[in-house]
Amino acid sequence: MTSTNRRVRVTADEWLPLTDALDLIGITRATWYRWRNRGYGPEVKRLPNGHLRVRRSVLEAFMEELEIA
């Protein structure tokens, strides 16, 4: 009898949905779009379905900049 252990693969540099990124930063979607219009905020990628994703490493670097400022 064999048992298969499935491991959830979590990468350190995963793509986060925009809603998760906003929760981590602690801002609203309105603030996000205001920052985006001013050219401020972490770099995002738009998927073919229109959803936005933020790479975790980019988000963490951005949050470090917020702490310094």
C-alpha positions in Angstrom: 0.0 0.0 0.0 1.5 3.3 -1.1 0.6 6.6 0.3 1.2 9.7 -1.6 2.1 12.8 0.3 1.2 15.9 -1.5 3.2 19.0 -0.6 1.9 22.5 -1.3 4.6 24.2 -3.2 5.1 27.7 -1.9 7.7 29.9 -3.6 9.2 32.8 -1.9 8.5 35.0 -4.9 4.9 34.1 -5.7 2.4 36.3 -7.5 -0.1 37.8 -5.1 -3.6 39.0 -6.2 -4.0 42.8 -5.8 -6.5 42.4 -3.0 -3.9 40.4 -0.9 -1.3 43.0 -1.6 -3.6 45.8 -0.5 -4.4 44.0 2.7 -0.6 43.6 3.4 0.1 47.2 2.7 -3.0 48.3 4.6 -4.6 50.6 2.0 -7.9 50.7 0.2 -8.4 50.1 -3.5 -9.1 53.8 -4.0 -5.7 54.7 -2.4 -4.1 52.1 -4.7 -5.4 53.7 -7.8 -4.5 57.2 -6.6 -0.9 56.1 -6.0 -0.9 54.3 -9.4 -2.0 57.5 -11.2 0.9 59.3 -9.5 3.4 56.6 -10.5 3.8 55.4 -6.9 3.6 51.8 -5.7 5.0 48.4 -6.5 5.1 47.2 -10.0 2.1 45.1 -11.1 1.4 42.6 -13.9 -1.9 42.5 -15.7 -3.1 39.0 -16.6 -5.0 38.3 -19.8 -8.2 38.2 -17.8 -7.6 41.7 -16.5 -6.6 40.8 -13.0 -3.6 42.4 -11.4 -0.8 40.5 -9.6 2.1 41.8 -7.5 5.3 39.8 -7.0 5.9 39.2 -3.3 9.5 40.3 -3.5 8.6 43.5 -5.1 5.8 44.1 -2.6 8.2 43.5 0.3 10.8 45.9 -1.1 8.1 48.5 -1.5 7.0 48.1 2.0 10.6 48.5 3.3 10.7 51.8 1.4 7.5 52.9 3.2 9.1 52.1 6.5 12.2 54.2 5.7 10.2 57.2 4.5 
